[in-house]
Amino acid sequence: MEDILLTVFDVFNFGLLVFLWWFTIKNYKSLPQTIPIHFDFDGKADNFGSKKYAFLMPCFLVGIYVLFVYAVRSPGSANYPVEITPENEYAQFLIMKIFMRWLYLLIVIIFLNSQDYMFRYAVDETVKPRIPMTTAFLSILASLIVVFIFVGVFK
């Protein structure tokens, strides 16, 4: 059962990575020559660059994907908050494998939201992000709390 869950996560996460590339390529021609590349806490653009910067987020996400795939494929190389013993190894590795995939999913959603906001802001400065950044970052923080609880329960 867990193999099915992990495979679904892998396919879905890779699909979202492909979707970000497709979204970027599809909208690239319609972007103005100068686009916002950084936003302040109020959601206002405070740095602009060439529209070639639109490919920066998909490239970063590929790098993050490679790091996460490495971490998931070799769970013994990760740092754990508890000592790994033969008794807890299976549970701790499973928690890590699920959490890394979940964390990547959240990161992809943040990148997709940022890319969408950047593209829409490039043509209309009155738009708002579809998902507030505070919500996105709080979801990561909440996920960390949950994983530490699970790690503590199964140590």
C-alpha positions as CSV (number, residue, x, y, z in Angstrom):
1,M,0.0,0.0,0.0
2,E,2.8,2.4,0.9
3,D,4.5,1.8,-2.5
4,I,1.3,2.9,-4.2
5,L,1.1,6.1,-2.1
6,L,4.7,6.9,-2.7
7,T,4.4,6.3,-6.5
8,V,1.3,8.5,-6.6
9,F,3.2,11.3,-4.9
10,D,6.1,10.8,-7.3
11,V,4.0,11.0,-10.4
12,F,2.0,13.9,-9.1
13,N,5.1,15.9,-8.1
14,F,6.8,15.2,-11.4
15,G,3.6,16.2,-13.2
16,L,3.5,19.5,-11.3
17,L,7.1,20.1,-12.3
18,V,6.2,19.5,-16.0
19,F,3.2,21.7,-15.6
20,L,5.3,24.6,-14.3
21,W,7.6,24.3,-17.4
22,W,4.6,24.1,-19.7
23,F,3.0,27.1,-18.0
24,T,6.2,29.1,-18.3
25,I,6.7,28.2,-22.0
26,K,3.1,28.8,-22.9
27,N,3.0,32.3,-21.3
28,Y,6.5,33.4,-22.3
29,K,5.6,35.0,-25.6
30,S,2.9,37.1,-24.0
31,L,5.1,38.6,-21.3
32,P,6.4,42.1,-21.6
33,Q,10.2,42.6,-22.0
34,T,10.5,43.6,-18.3
35,I,8.9,41.5,-15.6
36,P,8.9,41.6,-11.8
37,I,11.4,39.2,-10.4
38,H,11.1,40.0,-6.6
39,F,8.3,41.1,-4.4
40,D,8.3,42.8,-1.0
41,F,6.2,41.7,2.0
42,D,3.2,43.7,0.7
43,G,3.2,41.9,-2.6
44,K,4.6,44.9,-4.6
45,A,7.3,44.3,-7.1
46,D,10.6,45.8,-5.9
47,N,12.9,44.4,-8.6
48,F,12.5,43.9,-12.3
49,G,14.4,42.0,-14.9
50,S,14.3,40.6,-18.4
51,K,11.6,38.2,-19.3
52,K,14.2,35.5,-19.5
53,Y,14.1,35.4,-15.7
54,A,10.7,33.6,-16.1
55,F,12.7,30.4,-16.6
56,L,14.5,30.8,-13.3
57,M,11.8,29.2,-11.1
58,P,11.4,26.1,-13.2
59,C,15.2,25.7,-13.2
60,F,15.4,26.0,-9.4
61,L,12.5,23.6,-9.1
62,V,14.4,21.0,-11.2
63,G,17.4,21.4,-8.9
64,I,15.2,21.0,-5.8
65,Y,13.6,18.0,-7.4
66,V,17.0,16.3,-8.0
67,L,17.9,17.0,-4.3
68,F,14.7,15.5,-3.0
69,V,14.9,12.5,-5.3
70,Y,18.4,11.8,-3.9
71,A,17.2,12.2,-0.3
72,V,14.3,9.9,-0.9
73,R,16.3,7.2,-2.7
74,S,19.0,7.2,0.0
75,P,17.1,7.7,3.3
76,G,20.2,6.8,5.4
77,S,21.9,9.9,4.2
78,A,19.4,12.2,5.8
79,N,19.7,13.8,9.2
80,Y,17.1,12.5,11.8
81,P,16.1,14.1,15.1
82,V,16.2,10.6,16.7
83,E,18.8,7.9,16.6
84,I,18.1,5.3,13.9
85,T,18.1,1.8,15.3
86,P,17.1,-1.5,13.7
87,E,13.8,-1.3,15.6
88,N,12.8,2.2,14.3
89,E,14.5,2.3,11.0
90,Y,11.5,1.2,8.9
91,A,9.1,3.7,10.5
92,Q,11.6,6.6,10.5
93,F,12.5,6.0,6.8
94,L,8.9,5.8,5.8
95,I,8.1,9.1,7.7
96,M,11.0,10.7,5.9
97,K,10.0,9.4,2.5
98,I,6.4,10.6,2.9
99,F,7.4,14.0,4.4
100,M,10.0,14.7,1.7
101,R,7.4,14.1,-1.0
102,W,4.8,16.3,0.9
103,L,7.4,19.0,1.4
104,Y,8.2,19.0,-2.3
105,L,4.5,19.3,-3.1
106,L,4.2,22.4,-0.9
107,I,7.3,23.9,-2.5
108,V,5.9,23.3,-6.0
109,I,2.7,24.9,-5.0
110,I,4.6,28.0,-3.8
111,F,6.6,28.1,-7.0
112,L,3.5,27.8,-9.2
113,N,1.7,30.4,-7.2
114,S,4.7,32.8,-7.4
115,Q,5.2,32.2,-11.2
116,D,1.5,32.8,-11.8
117,Y,1.5,35.9,-9.7
118,M,4.7,37.2,-11.4
119,F,3.1,36.7,-14.9
120,R,-0.2,38.3,-13.9
121,Y,1.6,41.2,-12.1
122,A,3.7,41.8,-15.2
123,V,0.6,43.0,-17.1
124,D,-1.6,44.3,-14.2
125,E,-0.1,45.7,-11.0
126,T,-3.4,45.4,-9.1
127,V,-3.6,41.6,-9.0
128,K,-3.2,39.6,-5.9
129,P,-1.6,36.1,-5.5
130,R,-4.0,33.3,-5.7
131,I,-2.6,31.8,-2.4
132,P,-1.3,34.2,0.2
133,M,2.4,33.6,0.9
134,T,1.7,33.5,4.6
135,T,-0.7,30.6,4.0
136,A,1.9,28.8,2.0
137,F,4.7,29.2,4.5
138,L,2.5,28.4,7.5
139,S,1.6,25.1,5.8
140,I,5.2,24.2,5.6
141,L,5.7,25.2,9.3
142,A,2.6,23.1,10.3
143,S,4.0,20.2,8.3
144,L,7.2,20.4,10.2
145,I,5.4,20.3,13.5
146,V,3.4,17.2,12.4
147,V,6.5,15.4,11.2
148,F,8.3,16.0,14.4
149,I,5.3,14.6,16.3
150,F,5.3,11.5,14.2
151,V,9.1,11.1,14.6
152,G,8.7,11.4,18.4
153,V,5.9,8.9,18.5
154,F,7.7,6.3,16.4
155,K,11.2,6.6,17.9
